[in-house]
Amino acid sequence: MVPVRAGAIRLEEAYATLVATSGALSDAKSIETHHILPSETDSAPAPAGVLDEIGRRLDSSVLLVHHARVDLRFLKHAYAREGRRWRKPPVVDTVRLLWRWASRERLLGTDRGEPTLNLAEARRELGLPPYPAHDALTDAIATAELMLALRARLGVRALSELF
């Protein structure tokens, strides 16, 4: 997680942690994708503690995600597994913003086709630098930068206009 306030990414307030798992990372695909070995989660905090911190950070905040359908399903599942109620924070989804930008470009006669759902490709289309994928903090920063770039292209001043 990385806060964005007044158009600035607040790296000094970032939060990232591994989470103790019960076999979720044992398959080869997860290990290959996220570069996390099961042994690395042995000393990680329990899900309950991580969800406490996420909840604290989401209090009176907007949740920024890239591809809400995937990220929200994951978070809701984590909350349900711990017997907790999902609070339903306001959500800004950069995939949705990409579709908005594509629609705007179409109206202006500069149709680029359908937007990509891939974070790295979307960043490349907007001239943002590449980052290694599938690291939670790096993805959060990459998503925040993408949101700021899309906000500028859409001419949006207030964050509430992005919901």
C-alpha positions as a Python dict, from the first residue, in 0.01 Angstrom:
ca = {
    (1, 'M'): (0, 0, 0),
    (2, 'V'): (119, 348, -80),
    (3, 'P'): (-80, 662, -3),
    (4, 'V'): (-137, 934, -263),
    (5, 'R'): (-222, 1278, -128),
    (6, 'A'): (-241, 1611, -306),
    (7, 'G'): (-111, 1450, -625),
    (8, 'A'): (200, 1310, -455),
    (9, 'I'): (291, 949, -387),
    (10, 'R'): (393, 924, -21),
    (11, 'L'): (668, 659, -31),
    (12, 'E'): (767, 729, 329),
    (13, 'E'): (422, 604, 436),
    (14, 'A'): (425, 286, 226),
    (15, 'Y'): (328, -47, 377),
    (16, 'A'): (424, -388, 244),
    (17, 'T'): (457, -722, 414),
    (18, 'L'): (453, -1089, 343),
    (19, 'V'): (169, -1281, 506),
    (20, 'A'): (192, -1614, 684),
    (21, 'T'): (22, -1870, 464),
    (22, 'S'): (-112, -2218, 494),
    (23, 'G'): (10, -2368, 170),
    (24, 'A'): (-120, -2094, -63),
    (25, 'L'): (222, -2034, -213),
    (26, 'S'): (329, -2392, -246),
    (27, 'D'): (243, -2434, -611),
    (28, 'A'): (513, -2370, -870),
    (29, 'K'): (310, -2106, -1060),
    (30, 'S'): (275, -1884, -750),
    (31, 'I'): (644, -1919, -672),
    (32, 'E'): (739, -1834, -1030),
    (33, 'T'): (499, -1538, -1056),
    (34, 'H'): (562, -1371, -721),
    (35, 'H'): (917, -1492, -648),
    (36, 'I'): (815, -1582, -293),
    (37, 'L'): (925, -1912, -150),
    (38, 'P'): (705, -2083, 111),
    (39, 'S'): (993, -2061, 362),
    (40, 'E'): (991, -1680, 331),
    (41, 'T'): (643, -1659, 483),
    (42, 'D'): (735, -1864, 792),
    (43, 'S'): (812, -1556, 1003),
    (44, 'A'): (559, -1326, 835),
    (45, 'P'): (270, -1177, 1032),
    (46, 'A'): (-58, -1367, 1050),
    (47, 'P'): (-338, -1259, 813),
    (48, 'A'): (-540, -1110, 1102),
    (49, 'G'): (-264, -862, 1187),
    (50, 'V'): (-214, -767, 824),
    (51, 'L'): (-588, -710, 780),
    (52, 'D'): (-585, -490, 1092),
    (53, 'E'): (-318, -272, 931),
    (54, 'I'): (-497, -265, 596),
    (55, 'G'): (-821, -168, 768),
    (56, 'R'): (-647, 107, 966),
    (57, 'R'): (-496, 247, 646),
    (58, 'L'): (-829, 231, 461),
    (59, 'D'): (-1020, 420, 731),
    (60, 'S'): (-1143, 738, 561),
    (61, 'S'): (-935, 660, 251),
    (62, 'V'): (-997, 564, -108),
    (63, 'L'): (-864, 229, -224),
    (64, 'L'): (-667, 258, -547),
    (65, 'V'): (-628, -66, -741),
    (66, 'H'): (-538, -185, -1088),
    (67, 'H'): (-815, -422, -1198),
    (68, 'A'): (-1068, -405, -916),
    (69, 'R'): (-1239, -728, -1019),
    (70, 'V'): (-923, -921, -930),
    (71, 'D'): (-794, -717, -634),
    (72, 'L'): (-1129, -678, -458),
    (73, 'R'): (-1208, -1048, -495),
    (74, 'F'): (-873, -1127, -331),
    (75, 'L'): (-927, -879, -43),
    (76, 'K'): (-1288, -985, 18),
    (77, 'H'): (-1179, -1347, 27),
    (78, 'A'): (-903, -1267, 278),
    (79, 'Y'): (-1148, -1082, 501),
    (80, 'A'): (-1404, -1364, 480),
    (81, 'R'): (-1138, -1627, 560),
    (82, 'E'): (-1063, -1437, 882),
    (83, 'G'): (-1434, -1400, 965),
    (84, 'R'): (-1428, -1025, 907),
    (85, 'R'): (-1668, -794, 732),
    (86, 'W'): (-1540, -617, 418),
    (87, 'R'): (-1589, -243, 473),
    (88, 'K'): (-1649, -149, 109),
    (89, 'P'): (-1423, 156, 83),
    (90, 'P'): (-1460, 387, -217),
    (91, 'V'): (-1250, 241, -501),
    (92, 'V'): (-1060, 399, -788),
    (93, 'D'): (-974, 138, -1050),
    (94, 'T'): (-705, 228, -1304),
    (95, 'V'): (-852, -26, -1550),
    (96, 'R'): (-1177, 167, -1539),
    (97, 'L'): (-982, 490, -1590),
    (98, 'L'): (-807, 336, -1890),
    (99, 'W'): (-1149, 260, -2042),
    (100, 'R'): (-1256, 620, -1971),
    (101, 'W'): (-944, 751, -2139),
    (102, 'A'): (-1000, 523, -2441),
    (103, 'S'): (-1360, 648, -2472),
    (104, 'R'): (-1241, 1008, -2454),
    (105, 'E'): (-975, 945, -2720),
    (106, 'R'): (-1238, 783, -2943),
    (107, 'L'): (-1460, 1092, -2909),
    (108, 'L'): (-1164, 1313, -2998),
    (109, 'G'): (-1090, 1106, -3307),
    (110, 'T'): (-765, 956, -3181),
    (111, 'D'): (-895, 604, -3123),
    (112, 'R'): (-623, 375, -2986),
    (113, 'G'): (-851, 72, -2968),
    (114, 'E'): (-938, -112, -2652),
    (115, 'P'): (-717, -39, -2351),
    (116, 'T'): (-489, -307, -2214),
    (117, 'L'): (-559, -462, -1876),
    (118, 'N'): (-189, -528, -1823),
    (119, 'L'): (-32, -278, -1581),
    (120, 'A'): (308, -273, -1752),
    (121, 'E'): (158, -226, -2100),
    (122, 'A'): (-77, 49, -1978),
    (123, 'R'): (219, 231, -1821),
    (124, 'R'): (417, 196, -2144),
    (125, 'E'): (126, 345, -2344),
    (126, 'L'): (131, 648, -2117),
    (127, 'G'): (510, 688, -2135),
    (128, 'L'): (577, 575, -1778),
    (129, 'P'): (897, 384, -1696),
    (130, 'P'): (893, 5, -1666),
    (131, 'Y'): (900, -166, -1328),
    (132, 'P'): (945, -532, -1239),
    (133, 'A'): (599, -688, -1201),
    (134, 'H'): (440, -893, -926),
    (135, 'D'): (598, -727, -625),
    (136, 'A'): (321, -582, -409),
    (137, 'L'): (490, -251, -321),
    (138, 'T'): (629, -197, -671),
    (139, 'D'): (286, -270, -819),
    (140, 'A'): (126, -23, -575),
    (141, 'I'): (370, 251, -678),
    (142, 'A'): (325, 166, -1047),
    (143, 'T'): (-54, 183, -1006),
    (144, 'A'): (-35, 517, -822),
    (145, 'E'): (181, 664, -1099),
    (146, 'L'): (-58, 529, -1362),
    (147, 'M'): (-356, 685, -1182),
    (148, 'L'): (-182, 1023, -1165),
    (149, 'A'): (-95, 1008, -1537),
    (150, 'L'): (-453, 910, -1628),
    (151, 'R'): (-593, 1180, -1402),
    (152, 'A'): (-386, 1438, -1587),
    (153, 'R'): (-490, 1307, -1930),
    (154, 'L'): (-855, 1305, -1829),
    (155, 'G'): (-828, 1659, -1689),
    (156, 'V'): (-961, 1548, -1352),
    (157, 'R'): (-882, 1767, -1054),
    (158, 'A'): (-1079, 1611, -768),
    (159, 'L'): (-1024, 1250, -673),
    (160, 'S'): (-1400, 1209, -628),
    (161, 'E'): (-1436, 1253, -1006),
    (162, 'L'): (-1247, 924, -1052),
    (163, 'F'): (-1495, 696, -873),
}
